[in-house]
Amino acid sequence: MLSHVAIIWSLVPLTFQLAIPITLAAIGGTISERSGIINIGLEGMMLVGAFGGVLGSYLTGNGWMGVLFALLFGGAIGLVHAVVCIRYKGNQVVSGVGINIVASGLTTVLLRYIWKTEGISAQVTPLDRISVPLLKNIPYVGDLFHNQSPLLYIMLLVVIGSWFLMYKTRPGLRLRALGDHPRAVRAAGISVARYRYVSVIVSGMLAGLGGAYLSIAQNNVFVKDMSAGRGFIALAANIFGGWNPAGSFGASMIFAFSQAVRLNLLGIQIPVQFVQMLPYVVTLVVLVAVGRKSRAPESLGESDE
């Protein structure tokens, strides 16, 4: 019995690590869609953030500068999405799909231009891992505080901070009202466009930060299309989590756990294609099971303020 518990617990630190990019992008999606703007472009924002992380680290030799570049790159793509959807009232789904396509092509071209290689960048300085004194010595739980990426703790702060902001502050109340009754918010003298611009840009920054984890924390290179569908899984986590930061985190942990199980099944005599399908199958099953029960913001996707 104890051996089974130990095996399951061994997956917990890995699950937290794998949840970082999904959670950050999912909460970014939550913030954007709570304001009324659909953000299908999370995949592209994450990919651009991953590229920005490697580029920043490559140019400066500092992993934290890579994080800054990822935030800026993701926020810039978020701004593009915001301008198309808010200023020009473009179709939000089409804009998001376009961002995903452009991000894939643009990062591939820049990869070839900067590093003169096909599909992979040069190795760069990664973010240093950290251990928390005393806490790292606690049995079992200490694994979460030993040799971990600082982005793990930033992710937890983002989860707590975004939930507190959304449900315990006046700006959070306005944000939630935007997604349901934007005309009432505008009638109260609040700038709907301003809140939405900020929300979509922050969404891009969080997705970019998730991308930075992939490129300069989990790895120290950028690989073509390395987001590998995590942005779409983040969208599913947002829906499964009920457009709630805490719910998005919980859903992200479920998807990350399926990835952790997948990695531990690679040594078993199962066709590798079936093993690699596991996280995506879990995503589809969860969406089918709970998607109809989730309540989206009432004005989500409406371009008219």
C-alpha positions as a Python dict, from the first residue, in 0.01 Angstrom:
ca = {
    (1, 'M'): (0, 0, 0),
    (2, 'L'): (276, 241, 96),
    (3, 'S'): (462, 165, -224),
    (4, 'H'): (155, 262, -427),
    (5, 'V'): (125, 589, -234),
    (6, 'A'): (494, 659, -295),
    (7, 'I'): (453, 594, -667),
    (8, 'I'): (153, 828, -690),
    (9, 'W'): (328, 1095, -481),
    (10, 'S'): (631, 1077, -707),
    (11, 'L'): (407, 1216, -981),
    (12, 'V'): (303, 1521, -776),
    (13, 'P'): (616, 1737, -824),
    (14, 'L'): (619, 1652, -1194),
    (15, 'T'): (249, 1738, -1217),
    (16, 'F'): (311, 2082, -1065),
    (17, 'Q'): (594, 2144, -1310),
    (18, 'L'): (389, 2039, -1610),
    (19, 'A'): (97, 2251, -1488),
    (20, 'I'): (295, 2577, -1495),
    (21, 'P'): (252, 2675, -1862),
    (22, 'I'): (-106, 2545, -1878),
    (23, 'T'): (-211, 2725, -1560),
    (24, 'L'): (-56, 3058, -1658),
    (25, 'A'): (-219, 3050, -2002),
    (26, 'A'): (-552, 2929, -1858),
    (27, 'I'): (-568, 3216, -1610),
    (28, 'G'): (-475, 3452, -1892),
    (29, 'G'): (-769, 3312, -2085),
    (30, 'T'): (-992, 3352, -1779),
    (31, 'I'): (-902, 3720, -1743),
    (32, 'S'): (-954, 3793, -2112),
    (33, 'E'): (-1282, 3608, -2141),
    (34, 'R'): (-1418, 3749, -1815),
    (35, 'S'): (-1383, 4086, -1985),
    (36, 'G'): (-1586, 3955, -2280),
    (37, 'I'): (-1303, 3888, -2530),
    (38, 'I'): (-1257, 3531, -2655),
    (39, 'N'): (-889, 3441, -2664),
    (40, 'I'): (-826, 3139, -2885),
    (41, 'G'): (-482, 3288, -2956),
    (42, 'L'): (-334, 3158, -2629),
    (43, 'E'): (-140, 2893, -2821),
    (44, 'G'): (26, 3155, -3040),
    (45, 'M'): (91, 3387, -2746),
    (46, 'M'): (255, 3104, -2556),
    (47, 'L'): (470, 3015, -2858),
    (48, 'V'): (582, 3375, -2908),
    (49, 'G'): (657, 3399, -2536),
    (50, 'A'): (872, 3085, -2559),
    (51, 'F'): (1063, 3240, -2847),
    (52, 'G'): (1099, 3571, -2663),
    (53, 'G'): (1233, 3392, -2357),
    (54, 'V'): (1511, 3226, -2555),
    (55, 'L'): (1588, 3543, -2751),
    (56, 'G'): (1616, 3752, -2435),
    (57, 'S'): (1842, 3500, -2269),
    (58, 'Y'): (2049, 3465, -2588),
    (59, 'L'): (2104, 3841, -2621),
    (60, 'T'): (2181, 3910, -2255),
    (61, 'G'): (2301, 3580, -2109),
    (62, 'N'): (2044, 3621, -1831),
    (63, 'G'): (1744, 3394, -1785),
    (64, 'W'): (1541, 3663, -1609),
    (65, 'M'): (1584, 3891, -1907),
    (66, 'G'): (1437, 3605, -2106),
    (67, 'V'): (1135, 3616, -1876),
    (68, 'L'): (1104, 3990, -1937),
    (69, 'F'): (1122, 3940, -2314),
    (70, 'A'): (856, 3667, -2291),
    (71, 'L'): (623, 3901, -2103),
    (72, 'L'): (679, 4179, -2356),
    (73, 'F'): (637, 3953, -2659),
    (74, 'G'): (323, 3790, -2520),
    (75, 'G'): (180, 4127, -2420),
    (76, 'A'): (252, 4266, -2768),
    (77, 'I'): (59, 3984, -2934),
    (78, 'G'): (-218, 4037, -2679),
    (79, 'L'): (-229, 4403, -2783),
    (80, 'V'): (-267, 4302, -3148),
    (81, 'H'): (-559, 4077, -3056),
    (82, 'A'): (-713, 4356, -2847),
    (83, 'V'): (-686, 4613, -3126),
    (84, 'V'): (-845, 4379, -3380),
    (85, 'C'): (-1129, 4280, -3147),
    (86, 'I'): (-1194, 4606, -2961),
    (87, 'R'): (-1089, 4889, -3191),
    (88, 'Y'): (-1196, 4729, -3519),
    (89, 'K'): (-1459, 4491, -3376),
    (90, 'G'): (-1319, 4199, -3571),
    (91, 'N'): (-1433, 3842, -3525),
    (92, 'Q'): (-1263, 3729, -3206),
    (93, 'V'): (-1234, 3364, -3303),
    (94, 'V'): (-1086, 3445, -3643),
    (95, 'S'): (-839, 3685, -3482),
    (96, 'G'): (-726, 3418, -3235),
    (97, 'V'): (-685, 3156, -3506),
    (98, 'G'): (-489, 3406, -3714),
    (99, 'I'): (-257, 3478, -3422),
    (100, 'N'): (-186, 3107, -3382),
    (101, 'I'): (-100, 3070, -3749),
    (102, 'V'): (112, 3385, -3764),
    (103, 'A'): (297, 3294, -3444),
    (104, 'S'): (396, 2954, -3582),
    (105, 'G'): (521, 3099, -3910),
    (106, 'L'): (688, 3407, -3760),
    (107, 'T'): (884, 3217, -3495),
    (108, 'T'): (1000, 2965, -3757),
    (109, 'V'): (1126, 3242, -3986),
    (110, 'L'): (1299, 3430, -3703),
    (111, 'L'): (1451, 3106, -3577),
    (112, 'R'): (1609, 3050, -3915),
    (113, 'Y'): (1718, 3415, -3948),
    (114, 'I'): (1880, 3450, -3605),
    (115, 'W'): (2033, 3107, -3550),
    (116, 'K'): (2066, 2984, -3910),
    (117, 'T'): (1920, 2649, -3809),
    (118, 'E'): (1612, 2446, -3892),
    (119, 'G'): (1370, 2384, -3611),
    (120, 'I'): (1585, 2450, -3302),
    (121, 'S'): (1776, 2742, -3156),
    (122, 'A'): (2116, 2750, -2992),
    (123, 'Q'): (2130, 2663, -2625),
    (124, 'V'): (2086, 2963, -2396),
    (125, 'T'): (2123, 3043, -2028),
    (126, 'P'): (1823, 2889, -1847),
    (127, 'L'): (1656, 3011, -1532),
    (128, 'D'): (1836, 2880, -1226),
    (129, 'R'): (1642, 2638, -1010),
    (130, 'I'): (1599, 2718, -644),
    (131, 'S'): (1547, 2532, -316),
    (132, 'V'): (1365, 2675, -15),
    (133, 'P'): (1560, 2625, 310),
    (134, 'L'): (1390, 2417, 579),
    (135, 'L'): (1081, 2348, 365),
    (136, 'K'): (1285, 2131, 130),
    (137, 'N'): (1360, 1894, 420),
    (138, 'I'): (995, 1812, 495),
    (139, 'P'): (918, 1450, 397),
    (140, 'Y'): (726, 1421, 71),
    (141, 'V'): (611, 1786, 65),
    (142, 'G'): (973, 1895, 55),
    (143, 'D'): (999, 1774, -304),
    (144, 'L'): (793, 2077, -407),
    (145, 'F'): (1053, 2308, -254),
    (146, 'H'): (1371, 2141, -373),
    (147, 'N'): (1540, 2220, -705),
    (148, 'Q'): (1230, 2382, -856),
    (149, 'S'): (1188, 2656, -1111),
    (150, 'P'): (1103, 2995, -961),
    (151, 'L'): (817, 3008, -1211),
    (152, 'L'): (643, 2740, -1003),
    (153, 'Y'): (609, 2983, -714),
    (154, 'I'): (524, 3270, -948),
    (155, 'M'): (244, 3052, -1088),
    (156, 'L'): (104, 2995, -739),
    (157, 'L'): (118, 3368, -668),
    (158, 'V'): (-63, 3436, -997),
    (159, 'V'): (-337, 3187, -902),
    (160, 'I'): (-390, 3341, -559),
    (161, 'G'): (-349, 3702, -675),
    (162, 'S'): (-583, 3671, -973),
    (163, 'W'): (-852, 3500, -764),
    (164, 'F'): (-827, 3768, -495),
    (165, 'L'): (-835, 4045, -755),
    (166, 'M'): (-1135, 3898, -935),
    (167, 'Y'): (-1351, 3821, -633),
    (168, 'K'): (-1236, 4052, -355),
    (169, 'T'): (-1170, 4389, -522),
    (170, 'R'): (-1371, 4654, -704),
    (171, 'P'): (-1172, 4620, -1031),
    (172, 'G'): (-1242, 4246, -1019),
    (173, 'L'): (-1614, 4309, -976),
    (174, 'R'): (-1606, 4539, -1278),
    (175, 'L'): (-1413, 4280, -1477),
    (176, 'R'): (-1672, 4012, -1407),
    (177, 'A'): (-1952, 4255, -1488),
    (178, 'L'): (-1789, 4330, -1823),
    (179, 'G'): (-1834, 3977, -1944),
    (180, 'D'): (-2200, 3966, -1845),
    (181, 'H'): (-2338, 4319, -1876),
    (182, 'P'): (-2093, 4552, -2057),
    (183, 'R'): (-2364, 4809, -2132),
    (184, 'A'): (-2446, 4841, -1763),
    (185, 'V'): (-2078, 4890, -1686),
    (186, 'R'): (-2054, 5160, -1953),
    (187, 'A'): (-2368, 5327, -1815),
    (188, 'A'): (-2192, 5351, -1479),
    (189, 'G'): (-1924, 5566, -1642),
    (190, 'I'): (-1655, 5297, -1660),
    (191, 'S'): (-1445, 5261, -1975),
    (192, 'V'): (-1525, 4917, -2114),
    (193, 'A'): (-1255, 4943, -2381),
    (194, 'R'): (-983, 5030, -2129),
    (195, 'Y'): (-1062, 4733, -1906),
    (196, 'R'): (-1073, 4502, -2205),
    (197, 'Y'): (-743, 4627, -2346),
    (198, 'V'): (-570, 4570, -2013),
    (199, 'S'): (-732, 4228, -1970),
    (200, 'V'): (-629, 4099, -2314),
    (201, 'I'): (-274, 4235, -2281),
    (202, 'V'): (-237, 4072, -1938),
    (203, 'S'): (-375, 3752, -2090),
    (204, 'G'): (-101, 3761, -2353),
    (205, 'M'): (165, 3830, -2093),
    (206, 'L'): (61, 3533, -1880),
    (207, 'A'): (52, 3304, -2182),
    (208, 'G'): (396, 3438, -2282),
    (209, 'L'): (523, 3366, -1931),
    (210, 'G'): (396, 3010, -1967),
    (211, 'G'): (589, 2987, -2292),
    (212, 'A'): (903, 3111, -2118),
    (213, 'Y'): (877, 2817, -1880),
    (214, 'L'): (890, 2578, -2174),
    (215, 'S'): (1195, 2738, -2334),
    (216, 'I'): (1417, 2864, -2050),
    (217, 'A'): (1308, 2665, -1746),
    (218, 'Q'): (1202, 2322, -1868),
    (219, 'N'): (1454, 2341, -2154),
    (220, 'N'): (1722, 2587, -2260),
    (221, 'V'): (1635, 2601, -2630),
    (222, 'F'): (1347, 2706, -2851),
    (223, 'V'): (1201, 2433, -3071),
    (224, 'K'): (962, 2494, -3360),
    (225, 'D'): (600, 2481, -3237),
    (226, 'M'): (716, 2380, -2890),
    (227, 'S'): (390, 2488, -2725),
    (228, 'A'): (250, 2166, -2878),
    (229, 'G'): (-117, 2236, -2811),
    (230, 'R'): (-78, 2352, -2450),
    (231, 'G'): (-256, 2677, -2533),
    (232, 'F'): (-562, 2480, -2646),
    (233, 'I'): (-544, 2265, -2333),
    (234, 'A'): (-535, 2592, -2135),
    (235, 'L'): (-856, 2699, -2311),
    (236, 'A'): (-1015, 2372, -2204),
    (237, 'A'): (-889, 2424, -1847),
    (238, 'N'): (-1049, 2768, -1843),
    (239, 'I'): (-1385, 2624, -1951),
    (240, 'F'): (-1358, 2327, -1716),
    (241, 'G'): (-1264, 2565, -1433),
    (242, 'G'): (-1575, 2776, -1488),
    (243, 'W'): (-1389, 3093, -1587),
    (244, 'N'): (-1247, 3106, -1234),
    (245, 'P'): (-870, 3132, -1161),
    (246, 'A'): (-885, 2866, -889),
    (247, 'G'): (-1093, 2639, -1110),
    (248, 'S'): (-853, 2693, -1401),
    (249, 'F'): (-565, 2589, -1177),
    (250, 'G'): (-745, 2275, -1063),
    (251, 'A'): (-831, 2179, -1421),
    (252, 'S'): (-472, 2248, -1531),
    (253, 'M'): (-350, 2012, -1259),
    (254, 'I'): (-575, 1737, -1394),
    (255, 'F'): (-440, 1779, -1746),
    (256, 'A'): (-83, 1803, -1615),
    (257, 'F'): (-132, 1483, -1416),
    (258, 'S'): (-237, 1304, -1735),
    (259, 'Q'): (86, 1428, -1894),
    (260, 'A'): (286, 1304, -1595),
    (261, 'V'): (123, 963, -1627),
    (262, 'R'): (201, 965, -1999),
    (263, 'L'): (569, 1026, -1931),
    (264, 'N'): (577, 737, -1686),
    (265, 'L'): (408, 504, -1935),
    (266, 'L'): (672, 553, -2202),
    (267, 'G'): (874, 260, -2071),
    (268, 'I'): (578, 23, -2084),
    (269, 'Q'): (507, -192, -2387),
    (270, 'I'): (230, 29, -2523),
    (271, 'P'): (244, 189, -2869),
    (272, 'V'): (400, 529, -2814),
    (273, 'Q'): (129, 698, -3024),
    (274, 'F'): (-138, 592, -2775),
    (275, 'V'): (70, 716, -2484),
    (276, 'Q'): (126, 1054, -2647),
    (277, 'M'): (-247, 1089, -2712),
    (278, 'L'): (-337, 1062, -2341),
    (279, 'P'): (-337, 1433, -2240),
    (280, 'Y'): (-539, 1531, -2545),
    (281, 'V'): (-789, 1249, -2497),
    (282, 'V'): (-834, 1358, -2135),
    (283, 'T'): (-894, 1714, -2260),
    (284, 'L'): (-1165, 1599, -2501),
    (285, 'V'): (-1333, 1374, -2244),
    (286, 'V'): (-1341, 1652, -1984),
    (287, 'L'): (-1483, 1903, -2232),
    (288, 'V'): (-1756, 1662, -2339),
    (289, 'A'): (-1836, 1573, -1977),
    (290, 'V'): (-1851, 1922, -1826),
    (291, 'G'): (-1847, 2166, -2117),
    (292, 'R'): (-2225, 2195, -2136),
    (293, 'K'): (-2252, 2256, -1763),
    (294, 'S'): (-2001, 2541, -1760),
    (295, 'R'): (-2153, 2887, -1765),
    (296, 'A'): (-1963, 3128, -1987),
    (297, 'P'): (-1986, 3505, -1943),
    (298, 'E'): (-2315, 3609, -2105),
    (299, 'S'): (-2163, 3866, -2340),
    (300, 'L'): (-1855, 3667, -2430),
    (301, 'G'): (-1759, 3727, -2792),
    (302, 'E'): (-1985, 4029, -2847),
    (303, 'S'): (-1797, 4312, -3016),
    (304, 'D'): (-2052, 4578, -2930),
    (305, 'E'): (-1968, 4748, -2603),
}
